[in-house]
Amino acid sequence: VTFGTGRKKFVAVDHVNFEIYRGETFSLVGESGSGKTTIGRAITRINPTTAGEILYKGRRINGKIPKSLDLEVIKGCQMIFQDPYSSLNPRMTVRKLLEEPLITHFRLSQDALNERVLWISGAVGISPEQLDRYPHQFSGGQRQRVGIARALIMNPKLIIADECISALDVSIQAQVVNLMKDIQQETGTAYLFIAHDLSMVKYIS
């Protein structure tokens, strides 16, 4: 992955090779600025790649791909961003933020939609009364819980978790990590866990 052009061009990520299997948690650890987030954003097709291959279930997903495969990647690969404030639409309530991907990609009844939203929000520590609030009405840690819930609610095959618990209190960190592990056991979800906390990496990987 490179950024810029001409003399300002620089290589952000080069010669990276790893595989993540179904139900596995693969941790990526490195110094700030080493390209960890760039790798996660490349897998989810946010950052385009200039060389190499990214394979999802045996099919190349970087570069130009069919629309049907692009939709499969969107549904199957979700990212929990490090900065929840910039990744949440400030004009949408938490309820709408959680409902939107389900409405877009799944045909659910209103009852099933409500049940799913209440389950995932409760699991990350968001009360029903908070669902009709906007992102700016939450603390940084609370917004991060919303971002985590939004990724988990899709039941994806792969979740890229980019420093997703660093802004949370220790008690909530354990709650969220245990939730991620429970979902992994139930669904076989794989995680690319980007972090700098080696004790948490050792626990979850």
N, C-alpha and C positions, 0 to 999 in steps of 0.2 A: 504494500500500500504506500503510495507516494502522495505528497501534497505540494501544491505550487507548480510553477513552470519556469523554464529557463534557469537562470542563476539562483532563483529563489526555490527551486525544486529540492525537496529533501525526502529521503526514504524514512517512513515512520515505522514500518514493520517489514522484515525481510527474513527469509529462510526459517519460517515457522512451520512445524509439522507435528500434528497430534491427532488422535482419534478419540471420540467420546462414544461410548456404547450405551444402549438402552438401559435405564435404571442406574447409571453411573454418575457420580459427582466428581468432576475433574476440576481441580483448583489451579488457577493461574496466579502466580505470585511474582511481583517484581517492583522495582522502584517507581516512584511517580514519574510519568513521562516516558516510560519504557515501551508503551504501545499496547498495554493490556486492553484498555477500553477500545482502541482502534480495532483490535482483533474481534471483539464482541460485536462492534458496529458493522464490521465487514461481513460477519456470518449472517446478521439480520438484514443485510443489503442496504444499510444506511450509508456506509462508506463504500464506494466502488473500489475494486481491486485492479491493479495494473498488470498482475502476473499471477501465475499459480492457479490452483483449483480449490474450490470449497465444495465439498460433496455432502448432500443431505439425502440419506437413505439410498446412497449409491448414485445419485444424479447430481450433476454439476449445477450449482445455483448462483455462481458469480458470473457477471457479464449479462448478456441478453439471453433471457429464458422465456418459454411460453407463459402466457398469462395464467393458465391453470396451475402451473408449477409455482409461479409467484404467489398466488393465493394460498397454495398449500404451505409455502414457507411462512407466510404471514400468520397463518393459523397454527402452524407447528412449531415455530421458533419465536419466543417472546423474550423481551429484554426488560430487566428492572434497572432503571438508570440511577446513577449515583446522585444526580441532582433532581429531586422530585419536583421542585418548583418550576423548572423550565420544561419538564416533560408532561405536565398536567395542564389541560386547557382551563384557563382561569374563568371562562364564561360558563363552565359546566359544573353542576353539583356533583358530589361524590357518587350519588346514585346514578346519574347519567353517565359519568365516566366509567362506571362498572358495567352498566347495561349496554353501552354502545357496542363493544366488540361482540357481545352475545347476539344482539339484534342484527348486526352486520353479517355474521358468519354462521349463525345457528337459527333454526326455526323452533322457538320455544313458546309455550303458552305464557300468558302474563303471570300465572301462578308459579310456573317453573322458573321464570325469570326472577321473580321476587324472592323465591326460596333460595336460589343460587346466590343472589346478591347478599341476602341476610346471612347465609352460611359463611361466605368468604370474608365479609366485613367483620363478622363476629370473631372469626378465627385469627384475624390480625389485630384485634383490639379496637375496632371501630363500632360504636354503639349505633343502634337504629336511629336515635335522635340526631346523630351527626351526619347521616346520609344526605340530608338536604342542605348541607352547608357547602360553601365554595372553598377551593384550595387555600386561598389567602386567609381563611378563618382558622387554619390549622397551624400547629407548630411544624418545624422541619421534620421531626421524627414522625409525627402523625401523617404528614404528606407522604413520607417514605412508605408508611404502611399502606396507604392508598395505592401507590405505585406497585407494591408487592401484590396486593389483592388483584389489581387489574391484570397483571401477568398470570397469576395463578388461576384466575377465573376461566381462562380459555382452555385449561387442561392441555397445555402444549406438550409436544414430544421433547422439546429442548428449551430450557430457560437459561439465558445469560444473565447472571446476577452480578452486576457491577458495583462492588462495594455497597451492597444493598442494605446491610445492617449496621454500617459504621455510625450512622446518625441516631441509632436507637439506644434507649437505656438497656443496661445489661439484662434485666429481667425480660424485656420485650425481645431482645436479641435471641435469647434461649427459646422463647415462645415461637418466634417466627422460624427459626432454624428447625425446631422440632416439627412444626407444621409442614415445612418443606420436605423433611424426611418422611413424614407420614404420607403425604401426597405421592412421593416417589415410590413408596412401598405399594400403594394402592394402584397407581397408574403406570409405573415404569418410566416416569419422566426423568430425563437426564438433565444435569446442571453443569454449566460452565461457571464456576464460582470464582470471581475475580476479587481478590482481597489482599490485605497486607498483614492481617492479624493471624499469625501462625498457629496460635492455640485454637482459634475457630476453624482454620483450615484443617488442622489435624482432626478436629471433632467431626466435621461434616464430610470430609473427603473419604 
